[in-house]
Amino acid sequence: MAIWSKVVGPTQLSGTTDILIGGQPLKLPAEAKSILAIVPYVSSPAGPTAGEPIIAKVSLQSDDFPVAPYTVPCQPIGSSLGKSGIQPQEEAPKYPVNCPVKGGSELKVYASGLIDHTVEPYVAVTVIIADFVATPQFHAKLGTLTSTGTAATEVAGSGIRLTGCKAIKEVLGFVVGTTVAGQKGIMGKFRLSSAGFKGMGDVEFAAEPISGVLATDATTASAQEYAKLTRITVDVPVTDPIDINDYFTLAAALTTAGRWVVGVIYS
């Protein structure tokens, strides 16, 4: 048995419009029997924009095999007070796919911004392929990017509808600021609820926190938010189809509202 990898991109995004990364589908090797996982990368080699996070998503599609729905977020990059500050970001996430394929078939990898970036970032995706069939196959969906508001209260997203789902295997999400304010960090929790959850009620998980910053000088490198992606492994049996309500609660009020989004990986 063998496992190897291919890369599509990097390709510059164009607002919130889906762009085919690499400009063409990825033709899989003749020996390929499954896509094991993907690793999406996002960055802004053209330079950051003050007060703006870098947030994007990646989707898989194919005319040759049933990989969709599969949409996951890239690692978020926090906002800053000024352009001169370094942009810290975490290691790119690896998402499981386990989609059976036929050798020589084509995979389309799309990406788009979750916001319309002033300076468009670039996205690249590593596709991990195997010459054996892996199970179970995973699908993924992402909710809608939603404002946190400024008060320490729960706010609702637009919800996520799943079909062909037996169990949710992972929940994920992130929150980012849109303007860094001195001494203002971000902490809170996500909540997913549905009458279709079988078992222990709502699914709750804490958001990776963002520390506050003391600097107020727009040229100070330390005035940068370190945004992080939260991923929690679960095994939640569900009814099919299922409508999931998504929520986020701030622990402390913000000067300027941030943005949040949640997603699920399911089989």
C-alpha positions as CSV (number, residue, x, y, z in Angstrom):
1,M,0.0,0.0,0.0
2,A,1.2,3.5,-0.9
3,I,0.3,7.0,0.1
4,W,1.5,10.1,-1.8
5,S,0.5,13.7,-2.4
6,K,-0.2,16.3,-5.0
7,V,-0.6,20.1,-4.8
8,V,-3.0,22.5,-6.5
9,G,-2.2,26.2,-6.4
10,P,-1.2,28.6,-5.0
11,T,-3.9,30.7,-6.6
12,Q,-5.0,34.2,-5.7
13,L,-8.6,34.5,-4.6
14,S,-11.2,36.9,-6.0
15,G,-13.5,38.1,-3.3
16,T,-16.1,35.7,-2.2
17,T,-16.4,34.0,-5.6
18,D,-15.3,30.4,-5.9
19,I,-12.0,30.1,-7.8
20,L,-10.7,26.8,-9.3
21,I,-7.4,26.4,-7.5
22,G,-4.6,25.7,-10.0
23,G,-6.8,26.8,-12.9
24,Q,-7.7,23.3,-13.8
25,P,-8.9,20.0,-12.2
26,L,-6.3,17.7,-10.6
27,K,-6.0,14.5,-12.7
28,L,-5.4,11.7,-10.2
29,P,-2.7,9.1,-10.9
30,A,-3.7,5.8,-12.6
31,E,-3.0,3.9,-9.3
32,A,-5.2,6.1,-7.2
33,K,-8.1,4.4,-5.3
34,S,-9.0,7.0,-2.7
35,I,-8.4,10.6,-1.5
36,L,-7.4,10.3,2.1
37,A,-7.3,13.9,3.1
38,I,-6.6,17.5,2.1
39,V,-4.5,20.2,3.7
40,P,-5.5,23.8,2.8
41,Y,-3.1,26.7,3.1
42,V,-3.9,30.4,3.0
43,S,-1.6,33.4,3.2
44,S,-1.1,36.9,1.9
45,P,2.3,37.1,0.1
46,A,1.1,40.4,-1.4
47,G,0.9,41.9,2.0
48,P,-1.6,42.3,4.8
49,T,-4.3,45.0,5.3
50,A,-4.7,46.8,8.6
51,G,-7.7,45.8,10.6
52,E,-8.7,42.9,8.4
53,P,-8.4,39.2,9.1
54,I,-7.6,36.6,6.4
55,I,-10.4,34.0,6.3
56,A,-11.2,31.6,3.4
57,K,-12.8,28.2,2.6
58,V,-12.0,25.3,0.3
59,S,-14.5,23.0,-1.4
60,L,-14.1,19.7,-3.3
61,Q,-16.1,18.8,-6.3
62,S,-15.9,16.2,-9.1
63,D,-17.8,15.1,-12.2
64,D,-16.3,11.6,-11.8
65,F,-16.9,10.6,-8.2
66,P,-19.2,11.7,-5.3
67,V,-17.0,13.8,-3.1
68,A,-19.4,16.7,-2.5
69,P,-20.6,18.1,-0.2
70,Y,-17.1,18.9,1.2
71,T,-16.4,22.5,2.4
72,V,-13.9,23.3,5.1
73,P,-12.2,26.5,6.4
74,C,-8.6,27.4,6.0
75,Q,-6.6,28.3,9.1
76,P,-7.7,31.9,10.0
77,I,-5.2,34.7,10.3
78,G,-6.1,37.5,12.7
79,S,-6.4,41.2,12.1
80,S,-3.8,43.8,13.1
81,L,-3.4,47.5,13.9
82,G,-1.0,48.2,11.1
83,K,0.7,46.7,8.1
84,S,4.2,46.5,9.6
85,G,3.3,43.8,12.1
86,I,4.1,40.1,11.5
87,Q,1.1,37.9,10.8
88,P,1.3,34.8,13.0
89,Q,-0.6,31.8,11.8
90,E,-0.9,28.2,12.9
91,E,0.0,25.0,11.0
92,A,-2.5,24.3,8.3
93,P,-5.2,21.8,9.2
94,K,-5.4,18.3,7.8
95,Y,-9.0,17.2,7.0
96,P,-10.1,13.6,6.5
97,V,-11.9,12.7,3.2
98,N,-11.5,9.0,2.5
99,C,-13.4,9.3,-0.8
100,P,-13.1,6.3,-3.2
101,V,-11.9,7.3,-6.7
102,K,-10.9,5.7,-10.0
103,G,-7.4,6.3,-11.4
104,G,-7.3,9.0,-14.0
105,S,-10.4,10.8,-12.7
106,E,-10.4,14.5,-11.9
107,L,-10.8,16.4,-8.7
108,K,-11.9,20.1,-8.7
109,V,-10.6,22.2,-5.8
110,Y,-12.3,25.5,-5.3
111,A,-11.6,28.3,-2.8
112,S,-13.1,31.7,-1.9
113,G,-12.8,34.3,0.7
114,L,-15.2,34.3,3.6
115,I,-14.9,38.1,3.3
116,D,-14.0,40.3,0.4
117,H,-10.3,40.9,1.2
118,T,-8.8,44.3,0.4
119,V,-5.6,42.5,-0.7
120,E,-6.6,39.1,-2.0
121,P,-4.8,36.2,-0.3
122,Y,-3.5,33.0,-2.0
123,V,-4.7,29.4,-1.4
124,A,-2.9,26.2,-2.0
125,V,-4.2,22.7,-1.2
126,T,-2.2,19.5,-0.7
127,V,-4.2,16.4,-1.7
128,I,-3.2,13.1,-0.1
129,I,-3.9,10.1,-2.2
130,A,-3.7,6.3,-1.7
131,D,-3.7,3.2,-3.8
132,F,-6.1,1.5,-1.4
133,V,-9.7,2.2,-0.4
134,A,-10.1,3.9,3.0
135,T,-13.3,4.0,5.0
136,P,-15.5,5.6,6.1
137,Q,-16.0,8.4,3.6
138,F,-16.3,11.9,5.2
139,H,-18.3,14.9,4.0
140,A,-18.1,18.4,5.4
141,K,-20.2,21.5,5.5
142,L,-19.6,25.0,6.7
143,G,-22.1,27.4,8.3
144,T,-22.4,31.1,7.4
145,L,-19.9,33.7,8.6
146,T,-21.8,35.7,11.3
147,S,-21.1,38.8,13.4
148,T,-20.3,38.2,17.1
149,G,-22.0,41.5,18.0
150,T,-20.4,43.5,20.8
151,A,-22.3,42.3,23.8
152,A,-21.5,39.2,25.9
153,T,-24.7,37.4,24.7
154,E,-25.4,34.4,22.5
155,V,-26.0,35.1,18.8
156,A,-27.4,32.7,16.2
157,G,-25.9,31.7,12.8
158,S,-27.9,30.7,9.8
159,G,-27.8,27.0,10.5
160,I,-26.5,23.9,8.7
161,R,-28.6,21.2,6.9
162,L,-27.2,17.8,6.4
163,T,-28.5,14.9,4.2
164,G,-27.1,11.4,4.0
165,C,-25.6,11.8,7.4
166,K,-25.3,9.0,10.0
167,A,-23.1,10.6,12.6
168,I,-21.2,13.9,13.1
169,K,-17.5,13.0,13.6
170,E,-16.0,16.4,14.2
171,V,-17.1,20.0,15.0
172,L,-15.0,23.0,14.2
173,G,-15.0,26.7,14.2
174,F,-13.2,30.0,14.6
175,V,-13.7,33.6,15.7
176,V,-11.7,36.6,14.4
177,G,-11.6,40.2,15.2
178,T,-12.2,42.9,12.6
179,T,-10.4,45.7,14.4
180,V,-7.8,45.2,17.1
181,A,-8.6,47.3,20.1
182,G,-6.2,47.8,23.0
183,Q,-6.7,45.3,25.8
184,K,-9.6,43.6,24.0
185,G,-9.3,39.9,23.5
186,I,-11.9,37.4,22.3
187,M,-13.1,34.4,24.2
188,G,-16.3,32.4,24.0
189,K,-18.1,29.2,23.0
190,F,-19.9,27.6,20.2
191,R,-23.2,25.6,20.5
192,L,-24.9,23.3,18.1
193,S,-28.4,22.2,18.7
194,S,-30.9,20.0,16.9
195,A,-33.9,17.8,17.6
196,G,-32.1,15.3,15.4
197,F,-29.2,14.7,17.8
198,K,-29.6,11.3,19.3
199,G,-28.3,11.2,22.9
200,M,-26.8,13.9,25.1
201,G,-28.4,17.1,23.9
202,D,-26.5,20.1,22.5
203,V,-22.9,20.0,21.3
204,E,-20.8,22.7,23.0
205,F,-17.2,23.6,22.5
206,A,-15.0,26.5,23.5
207,A,-13.5,28.8,20.9
208,E,-9.7,29.0,20.9
209,P,-9.2,32.4,22.6
210,I,-7.5,35.4,21.2
211,S,-5.4,37.4,23.7
212,G,-5.9,41.1,24.0
213,V,-3.1,43.6,23.0
214,L,-1.8,46.6,24.9
215,A,-0.3,48.4,21.9
216,T,-2.2,51.2,20.3
217,D,0.5,52.4,17.9
218,A,-0.4,51.3,14.4
219,T,3.3,50.6,13.6
220,T,3.8,48.3,16.5
221,A,4.4,44.7,15.4
222,S,2.9,43.2,18.6
223,A,-0.5,44.7,17.8
224,Q,-1.6,41.6,16.0
225,E,-4.4,39.1,16.9
226,Y,-3.4,35.4,16.8
227,A,-6.6,33.7,15.4
228,K,-6.9,29.9,15.8
229,L,-9.1,27.1,14.5
230,T,-10.9,24.9,17.0
231,R,-11.4,21.2,16.1
232,I,-13.1,18.7,18.4
233,T,-13.6,15.0,17.7
234,V,-17.1,13.7,18.5
235,D,-19.3,10.9,17.6
236,V,-22.9,12.2,17.5
237,P,-25.5,9.9,15.9
238,V,-28.2,11.9,14.1
239,T,-31.4,11.5,12.2
240,D,-31.3,12.0,8.4
241,P,-31.9,14.6,7.1
242,I,-31.0,17.0,10.0
243,D,-31.2,20.7,10.5
244,I,-28.6,22.1,13.0
245,N,-28.8,25.5,14.7
246,D,-25.5,27.1,15.4
247,Y,-24.7,29.8,18.0
248,F,-21.7,31.7,19.5
249,T,-21.5,33.4,22.9
250,L,-18.9,36.1,23.8
251,A,-17.4,35.8,27.3
252,A,-16.8,39.6,27.4
253,A,-18.0,42.5,25.4
254,L,-16.0,43.8,22.5
255,T,-15.4,47.4,21.3
256,T,-15.9,46.3,17.6
257,A,-17.8,43.1,16.6
258,G,-15.8,40.2,15.3
259,R,-16.9,37.3,13.0
260,W,-17.4,33.6,13.6
261,V,-18.2,30.5,11.7
262,V,-18.7,26.8,12.5
263,G,-18.6,23.6,10.5
264,V,-19.1,19.9,10.8
265,I,-17.4,16.8,9.4
266,Y,-19.7,13.8,9.1
267,S,-20.0,10.3,7.7
